[in-house]
């Protein structure tokens, strides 16, 4: 749990309520659809850790492959894969192996899982870290469907989303076994779709 006060979402009298500390409020206007009894609505910030990036000065990184990769933004994420072109020996904002990286300024919503031991992330990127009770691929599937909402929130002279835009998002959370089944089915469908496109 990454909020100061735990968010508990529950049903009462056919309505949805959220309790934080001693405060309860109806959130029916935020619930987009009904979910199975075994699922739960939760704030994304209750099930993830969100790491914000930090820019480095030019003297703190180089193109020499020394230290750990330095990822600056959407130019480092292409088709779900990470492109390395800068490194730093003075990391400050560190993403680790398995973190889901998402661009949060300029280009919004480019995502990739970090497959390197560590990387420093700049301000244009946030890292999403889940615990063992949450399937990381399920969180990505949710964000893939939620990305248009984030883009609407980001409309300004310089598009960008805040930490709260991600942390306060409502995610329909099934049991872990169901999370894995859903992502497995989606992976199979995408694989089939990609094979069709080759012909």
Secondary structure, 3 states (H helix, E strand, C coil): CCCCCCEEEEEECCEEEEEECCEEEECHHHCCCCCCCCCEEEEHHHCEEEEECCCCCHHHCECCCCCEEEECCHHHEECCEECCCCEECCCCCEEECCCEEEECECCCCCEEECCCCEEEECCCEEEEEECCCCCHHHHHHHHHHHHHHHHHHCCCCCCECCHHHHHCCEEEECCHHHHHHHHHHHHHHHHHHHHHHCC
